[in-house]
Amino acid sequence: MTRPGHSIFVIEDDPMMRDALNSLLDARGYVPRFAPTAELALLDARCETAECLIVDIVLPGMSGLALVAQLAARLPGIERRVIFITARDSLEVQAAAQSLGARAVLRKPFAGGVLAELIEQIVATSAAAAAATSTRLARAGG
C-alpha cells in the first residue's frame, strides 16, 4: 500500500540505520527521502515540506537539535512534525528536544512499531489540519 502525499524526510548519518529506516518505511508504504547531514537537509526543499521529519540528534557538523531550531525559526510549527532519534540519550538531550517542541525522542535501538505509530499520529494530525484549512478556505470563497 503506497501512501501518496505522505512524505517522510530522514536525517541520519549512519548508513546501516538509514537502510533499516528505509526498509521499515518502505514496508509501510512510504517513500522516504534521506540526507546524511543537517547541512544537506537544509539544501533539500523536501525537508521543509515533509509531513514528518525523523532527525538523528548527533550528526557530523550541525546537530539535529540545531537543524530543527533553524527550521522552526523559519517555519513555525514544523517542530511538531519531528521525531528525534539518538543513541546518546540523556536528560539534557530530552530537555533540549522537548524545549523545541518535538513530538518524541526515541533512543536507539527502538521498536519499529513505535516509530510507525508516531509517524501515523503526525500524518493524521497533518491531514486533519489540511482538511480544516481547506474547509475554511472553501467557506470564505463561497
Secondary structure, 3 states (H helix, E strand, C coil): CCCCCCCEEEECCCHHHHHHHHHHHHHCCCCCEEECCHHHHHHCHHHHHCCEEEEECCCCCCCHHHHHHHHHHHCCCHHHHEEEEECCCCHHHHHHHHHHCCCEEEECCCCHHHHHHHHHHHHHHHHHHHHHHHHHHHHHHC
